[in-house]
Amino acid sequence: MDGMSGLPGWGMWVVMIVGTAAFWAAVFLAVRALYSGRDTAGSPDPEAAWAADRLGERLARGEITVQEYEYLRAESDAVPVRPPSRPPHR
């Protein structure tokens, strides 16, 4: 209390400001922790999906055998189309 006026003193204002800043910092860090764990490298690549679709079409038309399809599909899955844009999160 600030004397007899009944208003909080400067110490209470400091506590409220620090408490508010700590609350918003905790909210920010919690949201960041939730979203930083998401791995975007596992998202579907349009080029890889296109290649898989073309292989499926060739198999359906009889241009390649099932064994060739499985071999080419395994090869296309083993070779990344493009390197990840950033290193994985540790």
Secondary structure, 3 states (H helix, E strand, C coil): CCCCCCCCCHHHHHHHHHHHHHHHHHHHHHHHHHHHCCCHHHCCCHHHHHHHHHHHHHHHHCCCCHHHHHHHHHHHHHCCCCCCCCCCCC
